[in-house]
Amino acid sequence: MKVIVIGGGIIGCLTACFLKQRGADVVVLERGKTGQEASWAGAGILCPIHPWLYPDAFSHLMDASLALYPDLQATLMEETGIDPEWLQSGLMIPLFDDDVIHHRDDALAWSKKFDWHVDILDAQAAKQQEPCLNSAHLDGALLWKDVAQIRNPRLLQAVRVWMKKLAIEIHEHDEVSSLIESSTGKVCGVKNSQGMAYYGDAVLLAGGSWTGELAKNMGFSLPVQPVKGQMLLLKGQPNLVRHIIKHDDAYFVPRKDGRILVGASMEFVGFERGNTANIMQHLKDSIQKLTPSLAGLDIEHQWMGFRPGTPDGLPFLGAITEKEGLWVASGHYRNGVGLAPITAQVMSQYMLGETPDVDLTAFDAQRSMPEHSAIGFPDI
C-alpha cells in the first residue's frame, strides 16, 4: 500500500514512520521545511493542557500516548543517536492570593479520576520546591511530579533522521493544491501547486494549522484554524527553575542545559507572522511578577508558531467519509507533541485495516461541533 502524507510536522512525520514500519510505502509532502512550524515552536510539555475541560476520551488518548514515549525515546536513540531529551521535571501550578484560580477543584478531581498523582503544597513547601517563585502573596501550589517534557527541535531532528533511515520519500517546499480522484470518486493522489501529480492508495491530511485551507481547496470543510503563540528563551543555568511552572500569565519550561522557555500567547490573528512588542513585554512582565529572580537573565531568542485549533479543542483522527481514501490527523491544538505517538500508532493501524488500540469515536472528523467553544476559540 502506498500512502501520501500531506504535512511534515511531528504528526505527519511520525505517522509516516509507523506506516513504514507496518509495511506501507510512504511519501511525505511538506509546504515548507519538515518540522519547522508548530512542532518546532512548542514547549514540549508532555502533559494534557486543562484536560478537565475536555471529554474523558481526550485524557484516555493522552495517557495512552504518554505511555509510548519511553519506548519512542529508546528507539530514536538507538536508530539515530540523537537524544530528544525526555526529562521528568514535574509540573507546578503556583497559587498566589491575588490570582483568580480557574478550575482548581476540577484539576484535583481530574487528577484523582485519572490517577495523576498531585501534591498540594503550602507556601513554604512551594518555595522550597521552587525557589525562583516570587514569595510575595504566594499561597501554595499544585505539583504533579511525574510530568515530563521533551525538547521539540531535538525530537524532530531525531525523527527526520529516522525517516531517512527508513527510506521514506520526503519532498520539502512542495505545496499540495488539490486531490486526484478516480472515476468512481475514490481519492488516488494529489497535485501540487506546480501541477505535478503524486499517486497512491490513500492520502493522509496532516497539515497542521493549514488543514482547514487544504480541506477547502479539496472540496470539503474541516474547521481547523491557526492560533498564534509567541514565546522567548532565557539563557540561564541548570536548576534555576526545577519544574515546569504553569500559570495563567505564563509558563516556564527548564531545559537540561539551563535555558528556560517562557510562553505563550493565544492570538486569533490568522497567519500573521512575527513577534510583537506588546506580547514580548507581557512575557517580560510575567517573569518579573512570577519569578523575579529570572528577570535579569539574557533573552537569547524569541519566536512564534501557529497551533492548529478546532472549536472543541480535540483533534480530527480518522477517515473523511465523503472522500473515500482520504484520512485526517490534525487539529491537535496545544497537545500535538504529547499526542504524536498515539496518533501515529492509531492512524497507521486504522489506515492499514487494523482496529486501532484506542476508541476514536470522540475524534471523528464528521462529529458535530459546539455552538460556543468552552476553551476560548471564536466560532469558526
N, C-alpha and C positions, 0 to 999 in steps of 0.2 A: 504494500500500500504506500502511495506517495502522498505526503501531506505538505501543503504550503502554509507556512505560518506568517501572518502579517503582523509585524511588530517585534522589535529586537530589544525589549526591556527584559526584566528578570522573569516575568511571567512567560513571555514568548520563548525566550532562550532556554529556560529550564524545562518547559514543556517539550521543546524540541529535543532536548537531551533524553528525557524519559521516553518519548516516542521512538527515538532511535534505538534506545536500549531494548525496546519491545519489538524491534524488527522493522519499523517503518523507515521509508526513505523520506528525508525531511529537507525542505528548502525554507530558509528564513529571509524575508524581505523587510528591510528597515528603511524608513524615510530619511533618517539621518545616520548617526553612528550608533552601533549597538550599545545599549545600557547607558545612554547619556542624558536621559530625561528623568522622570520621577524616580526610577530605580536607583540612579546615581545620587540624586539630590536629597533623598530621605535620610532620616536619622538612624534607621536600623534598629528601632526598638522592637524587640520580639515579645510583644505583649498586646492583647487586644485593646484598642483605644475606646474607652467608655462603653464596654460591652453590655452594660446593663440597659443601654438604650436600644439594643437590638434583640431580635428573637433568639431563643436558645440555640437554634441551628447555627448561628454565627459562632457562638462560643464553642460548640462541638467541633466545628470546622477548624477553628483556630487551635484548639487543643490537639487535634489530630495533626495539624501542620507543625506545631512546635515540637511534637514528639519525633518528627522526622529529621529535625535539624542536627542532632549529634551524628547520625549516620551520613547525612549530606556533608557535614563538615569533614568527616573522616574520608569520604570518597573524594572530595575535592583536594584534600591534602595529598592523598595517595596518587591521584591521577595528574595533578598539576604542580604539586609542591608549593602552592600558594595558600597561605593561612588567611581565611576570611575573618579571623579574629572574633569568633564566637566567644562571648565573655559574660559570665553570670554575675552582673554587677548589682542586681536588685533594682527595684524602683520605689521611690519615696514620693508621697504627696504631702508636702508640708502644710500645716493648718495654722494660719495667722488669725488673730482675733478680729481683725478688721476685714477679713475676707467674707464673701458670700460663698460658702462651700456647697456646690451643687452635688446632689446625688450621693452624699456621704453614706447615708444609711443604705441606699441602693448598692453602692460599691461593696459594703460589708456583706449584705445579703447575697450578692452575686458571688463573692469570694467563697462564702460558706457553701453555696449551692454547687459550685463547680470545683470545690476542693483546691482553691488557690490560697495557700497559707498567707495570712496577713497579720502583722503585728501592729497593735495600737499603742503608740508611744506618747508619753507626756513631753512637755517642752524640754526638760533636762535630757531625757533619753534621746530625743530627736537631735538635739545639739551634739550629743556625744557621738551619735552615729554619723552625723553630717555636720562637721564643724564650720563649714562655709556658710551655713544658713544665717540669716540675719536674726539676732537674738531678740530684737525689739518686736514685741507683740507676737512672738512665736508661741503658739498654744499647744503644739504637738504635731504628730504626723502619722500617716499610714505607711507601712513598709511591707512590700512584697519582696522578700529576699531572693526568691527563686527566679525572678525575671532576668532574662538575658538580653544581649544586644549583639549585633553583627555590624561589621564595617562595610557598608554598601559598596564602595568602589572596589574593595578587595574581593568581595563576593562576586561581583560582576566580572572582574578580571579573571578570577578562577573559572567561572562558568564559560567565559569566552574561550579560554584555553582548552577546557574540556570539550567544547563544541568542535574545535578544530581536531582534537584527538579522535573524536567520534566520526570525523569526516562529514560533518553537517555542512551543507552548502549555505553560505551567507552572502547576501547581496546588500551592501550598505548604499545609502543615498539612492534608494530605489523605491519611489513612492507609488503605491498601488492606487489606481484610479477607479477600477470597475471590476466586476465579476465576469467570468465567462460561463455561460450556461448552455447546456446541450439542448437539442430539440425537444426533449421531454421536460426541460426545466431544471434539471439537476446541475448544481454548481460543479464545474470541472476545471476551474482555474481562475486566474486573474490577469488583468492587463495593468501595466504600469503607465505612468504619465507620458512616456515616450511611445506607447503603443505596443511595447514588447509583451508577448504572452508567456505565461507560465502555466503549465497544465499539471493537474494532479487528481487524486481520487477524493480528496477532502481539503477544505480550507479552514484554517483556524484564525479568527479575528481576535488579535491580542494587541490592539493598537493604543492601549492606554487612554490618555485624555483625548486622542484624536479618533477614538472609536465611534463617537456619535456622528462626526462628519463623514467618516468612511461608510457607516451604515446608510446615511442619507444618499451618498453617491451610488450605493449599491441597490437602492430602491426600497428600503425599509427603515423603520425607526427604532433606535436604541438610545434611551436618554442618558448619555454619558457626557459630562461637561468638565472643563478644566477648573480646578480650584487651586489658585496660585498660593505658594508658600515661600516666604523669604527667611533666610537664616544666616548666621555668621559663625565663624570658628575662632575661638580664643587659643592663644599659644600659652599653655600652662605646663605644670609639672605633674607627674603621676601622683594620685591621691589627694590633689587639691579638692576634687569632687569625687566622692567614693561611690555614689549611686546615681542612677538616672533620677533626676528630680523633675517631677511633673507638676506644674501649677497652671492656673487659668491664664496667667500673664505670659508664661514662657516655660519651655522645658530645657534641661541641661543634660547632655549625654557625654560622660567622660570616656575618652579613648585610652587604650593601653599606654600610648606614648605621652600622655598628659594633656593632649589637646582636648578642648571642650566645645562641643557643638551646642549652639544656642538657637532655638527656633520656637515657633514658626508661625507666620501669619496665615490667615484664612481669607483669601480675597477672590471675589467673583468678578473678575475683570477680563474674562476671555483669555486669549493667548497674548496678553500684554507682557512682554519680557522685560527683564532688568530689575535691579534693586532700586528702591525708592528711599529718599531721605527720612520720610516720616516713619516708615516701618523700621528702618535701622535704628532710629532714635528710640522707638518704643522698646526694641530689644535691649538697647543700652540702659534705658531707664529700668527695665525689668531686672537686669543684672544688679544695678545699684540697689534696688528695692529688696530683692530676694537674697542675693549673695554678694553683699558689698565688698567682701574681701577679693572678689574676682574683677572688680571694676577697673583696676589698674593694669590688667593684662592686655597685651597687644592683640588687636584683631588681625588675624593672619589672612583671612579670606571671607568673602561674603558671596552668596549665590541665591538662586531661586529655582523652583521647579513647579510643574503642574500635576496635581493629583487628579486621577480620573474619578470624579464623583458621580454618584447616582442619587435619585430622590430619596431612596430609603437607606442609602449608605452601604448596601450589600452588593457584591459583585454579581455579574452575569456569568453563569457557568453552564454550558450545555449546547444543545442544538438549536439552530434557528429553524423553526418548523416550516416557515413559509419559503425557505431557501434550502432545499434538500442538498446535503453535502457541505453546508456551511455551519461552523461551530463558533462559539464565542467564549473567551475567557478574559474579561475586562471589567472595569468599574470597581477596583479594589480600594479606592479612596485612600485612607491613611494606613491601610493594612496590607499593602502589596508584598512587601518583603516578608512579613510574618506569614502570609498565606501562600507564598510562592511554592513551597514544597508540596503541600497537599493539592494545590491547583494543578501542578504538573502531574502528580500521580493520578488524580481522578480524571483529568481530561485525557491523558494518554490511555487510560483504561477504557473510558467511555467511547473515544473515537475509534478504538480498535475492537469494539464489540464486546468488551468485558463489562461486568457490573461494577460500578465504582464502589470503593470501600466506604464512602460516606453518602448519606442521603442528600441529594442535591435539589430537592423539591423547592426549598426556600430561595434558591438562586436561579431558578428557571428564567430564561430570557423573556418568556411570554407572561410573566407574573404581572399582576396589577400593581400600580404604583399608588402611594398615599396621596391624598389631595393636598396635604400640607406636611412638609418634612418635619420630623421630630428632632433632627440633628443639625439644623442650620442651613440646609440648602434652599435657595429660592426655588419656586415652582419651575419646572422645565417644560 
